[in-house]
Amino acid sequence: MCGIAGVVFDAPRDEAEILRMVRAMCEAERHRGPDGQELWTNGRVGLGMVRLAVVGSADRGRQPIKDEQGCQLVFNGELYEPARVMSSLGGYFDKEDCDGTALLRLLRARGVTGLRDVGAMFSLALYDPRADEVLLARDAWGEKPLYMTHIAGGLAFASTIAALHTVSGPLSIRAGAMQECLIFKSVGGNQSAFEDVSQLPAGSWMRVARDGTLESGRWLEVRDPGAPAERSEEIRERLVQAITSRCGDRYRNAVFLSGGLDSSIVATVAGRYGQPRPASSPSGTMWVDGRTSIASPSGWPTSLACTMNSFRSIPSRFRSCCATPQLRWRILSMTRLWCRPWRLRGLRQRRPRWC
């Protein structure tokens, strides 16, 4: 999951003060990255990152990532097919490297528009020492969060609002946020539930200049879909490419199969086009919703070279997280389902029987 944080000031400040601020922000995001914490500052810009190590070794995956020109990158997310990206730039990607090295090289070579050519989910901050400016960017569909707020003399950004709270002080609930949450179960647009805290829009970038000037735009181009008949093959190709690019050979793949259209497509494509494995070695694990009506579900694992596990003991919306009762309860408490009527009657006294 990981988490990033940073501050950008309009004028130089004491480095110890900046490091203290960024460290406090990272500590507020510690749950997102228990495998490491790194900080960096040059006296005007401060960057921090807490890492959940997935891609790359413990040493090579440390952030901020620095290149030969002195650029510093922190990013939360994953770049799919980093080897292909490095190859297109004339480089080589080692499996022990962090995917962020390929992302940094891409941004340095092609700028923010180079993000159009890759498959990734991310929120990132890149400091360029030549222009003495910071570039913020977010993935095409906003999978990874990036919140921002103005602080005295500068701008702060982070993966969570809790991190911003450590440097901005008390936050006030925005008028209308509660109604939005109750009606839509989310806060609309690029706003947040709090005053003066906003999100960088999905598929967008923002550049913070040396003097604090902000410039923003979109790196994502949304094309005219055209005629359905002309687009069907392209949609199929893109769908297969998107799924297979996430089916690497580093780990066994797993699919949560509810029996609906989305998960069925993912399971089928992953089984047919994913990374090949020996016949005796299943390519992944299929977690099947035991109460869902699926035609001959027992035949799926054989045809897709998967092992199948079925959950029947708890309602379907919690079946994917049934490792232990304690874990189910902890995950439930972090979701929006806490506002059910039994919560209002006294959560601790009346836990549902499936917890």
Sequence and secondary structure as in RCSB ss.txt:
>XXXX:A:sequence
MCGIAGVVFDAPRDEAEILRMVRAMCEAERHRGPDGQELWTNGRVGLGMVRLAVVGSADRGRQPIKDEQGCQLVF
NGELYEPARVMSSLGGYFDKEDCDGTALLRLLRARGVTGLRDVGAMFSLALYDPRADEVLLARDAWGEKPLYMTH
IAGGLAFASTIAALHTVSGPLSIRAGAMQECLIFKSVGGNQSAFEDVSQLPAGSWMRVARDGTLESGRWLEVRDP
GAPAERSEEIRERLVQAITSRCGDRYRNAVFLSGGLDSSIVATVAGRYGQPRPASSPSGTMWVDGRTSIASPSGW
PTSLACTMNSFRSIPSRFRSCCATPQLRWRILSMTRLWCRPWRLRGLRQRRPRWC
>XXXX:A:secstr
  EEEEEEESS   HHHHHHHHHHHHHHTGGG TT EEEEE SSEEEEEE    SS TTTT SSEE TT  EEEE
EEEES HHHHHHHTT    TTS HHHHHHHHHHHH GGGGGGS EEEEEEEEETTTTEEEEEE TT  S  EEEE
ETTEEEEESSHHHHHHHH    B TTHHHHHHHHSS  TTB SBTT EE  TTEEEEE TTS EEEEE       
  HHHHHHHHHHHHHHHHHTT  SSS EEEEE SSHHHHHHHHHHHHHS    TTS SEEEEEETTS  SSGGGH
HHHHTEEEEEE SS GGGGGG S HHHHHHHHHTSGGGGSHHHHTTTTTS  TT 
